Amino acid sequence: MGTLTWFWSGAVTPDGFTVAAKVDTNGAACRLVVSANSGLTSPTYFGPVAADSDGFVKLPATGLDPLTSYYYGVEVAGSLSVAADKVGTVKTFPSPGSAASLIMAVGNCSTANAAKWPDAIRAKNPHLFAHIGDLHYHDYSTNDASQFRTAYGEVHTTSTEQAALYRSTALAYMFDDHDSGGDDADRTFMAMSAARSAYQQCVPHWPLDTAGVLGQAFTYGRVGVIMPDLRSAADPFIADGLDVPGHTMLGTTQKQWLKDTATDMRDAGCHHILLLSSRMWHCERSSTIKDHWGSYALERTEIADFLRDSIMPKARVRMIQGDGHQISYDRFGLASDYATGGGGPLPNFVSAPLAQTGTTAVGGPWPDMEADIPGAVTTDGRYSLVTVTDDGVNPPVFDWKSYKVNNTTGVETLFRQHTDPMYQRASIALR
């Protein structure tokens, strides 16, 4: 008999999804059990797949119907539990190019501690939860994948609230510095390869752009989402704050992948492309405050030029970012135009930390900034909700909301909202 320890789902497509699970028996034969009901009766089975030597297993489901809700469980060595904490739910994505509205919760900078923000996200019933960095703050400095595996387990086994969220909501997760190798981590950090190894072993994810970098992307109807890996290939910070040609955060291969992916999304008819960034876009070069796109200013300009010239004439582009520990946004991109000669404003939105100390510090002349962020971790959690409404008839509408959640009472407060049916260029051709 085997036992399922913890699990989460992700890599959702129109016809499937993937479950990553930890079981108590190394090498155990595991099957994914998918059903239309919570009792998992009349199921479809996928597998078996043997758990690896650390007790982890990846189980993909394929051949499912688009935009359909499913229940699932993991059978371990012939044993299947249908207890509430052993059954997950997921909803497949719409067919590519079809009109469908995306609801995506976004957060970053969390811990394994109990909090109420996961319950608040679950209540919104989003199609997925995008966690864009710092799932934990262990700051490991040794190249040992086992410590990262343990950290993932802590998130599920220490916080019942987070475990419930990951059972009910598909995950899109990209690590940042504290959950990959330490504060301000780059490709030279000792733990980076271990972090990548554990990520691929333990986290459900879409296909990766290269073996050494974790960039990935997906499409929801006519909305494209790109999640670059901003740590694995990043060159170290240049101490004097000046940038030089070739200095890169993305790496050459991943940068080309990002451009190719955005182009493919544009050509496929995506009217919105959302760039998820674990580092702040709207910051200026500095000799001391280094962990942002401003330290890679030449590469930022290269990307801004590409978006302006190749993508923005046909698709709306917005950046959803974390790491800033603040609620702030440049909703029209008026202060975030880094294209050569201008003409490429990039609206960008910063989601406040889920469970870390907030700040009122501003990385640049933000047109909109919410300064009232409590400093006490135990007081409030924060998250954002991104909605792109697409009914196939009216112009698509982008909506961004930021919430505070009292971690004692669970009372939720809408902090900031921006709704924008228009693009930064009046000449955009809606398709």
Secondary structure as GFF3:
##gff-version 3
##sequence-region A 1 431
A	DSSP	beta_strand	4	13	.	.	.	ID=ss1
A	DSSP	beta_strand	16	23	.	.	.	ID=ss2
A	DSSP	beta_strand	29	35	.	.	.	ID=ss3
A	DSSP	beta_strand	44	50	.	.	.	ID=ss4
A	DSSP	beta_strand	56	61	.	.	.	ID=ss5
A	DSSP	beta_strand	69	76	.	.	.	ID=ss6
A	DSSP	three_ten_helix	84	86	.	.	.	ID=ss7
A	DSSP	beta_strand	88	91	.	.	.	ID=ss8
A	DSSP	beta_strand	102	107	.	.	.	ID=ss9
A	DSSP	alpha_helix	117	124	.	.	.	ID=ss10
A	DSSP	beta_strand	128	131	.	.	.	ID=ss11
A	DSSP	alpha_helix	145	158	.	.	.	ID=ss12
A	DSSP	alpha_helix	160	168	.	.	.	ID=ss13
A	DSSP	beta_strand	171	173	.	.	.	ID=ss14
A	DSSP	alpha_helix	192	202	.	.	.	ID=ss15
A	DSSP	beta_strand	216	220	.	.	.	ID=ss16
A	DSSP	beta_strand	223	227	.	.	.	ID=ss17
A	DSSP	alpha_helix	252	267	.	.	.	ID=ss18
A	DSSP	beta_strand	272	277	.	.	.	ID=ss19
A	DSSP	three_ten_helix	293	296	.	.	.	ID=ss20
A	DSSP	alpha_helix	297	306	.	.	.	ID=ss21
A	DSSP	pi_helix	307	311	.	.	.	ID=ss22
A	DSSP	beta_strand	316	321	.	.	.	ID=ss23
A	DSSP	beta_strand	327	330	.	.	.	ID=ss24
A	DSSP	beta_strand	348	350	.	.	.	ID=ss25
A	DSSP	beta_strand	368	370	.	.	.	ID=ss26
A	DSSP	beta_strand	380	389	.	.	.	ID=ss27
A	DSSP	beta_strand	397	406	.	.	.	ID=ss28
A	DSSP	beta_strand	412	420	.	.	.	ID=ss29
###
